Amino acid sequence: MDVKNTVLEIMNKEGKPLSAGQIAEISGLDRKQVDKVMKSLKQENLIVSPKRCYWEPKK
């Protein structure tokens, strides 16, 4: 499974806004890799930020 799907799956499973650090901790992925994927997801408009530095999947 690619990293984008992993990040989105974790966000959906947790059911609450998460920071990049929390996602990296849960997934075991490198923080820089998570940051890169989240930047891409933001550009694709797949995630939104309900509060600063926390992200959730767009509904």
C-alpha positions, 0 to 999 in steps of 0.5 A: 500500500502506498503512503498516501493511502496509509495516511488517509486510512489512519485519519479515517480510522482515528476519527479525529483531527491529527497532526503529522507527528501523531500520524508518523507515530501511529504508522511508524513512517518517517515524519518527513515522509508524512509531511511530504504526503500531507502536503500533496494531499492538501494540494489535491484537496483531500484533507482539511484543517479544522484547527492549526496543525491538525488535519482530517479527511475532507468530507 
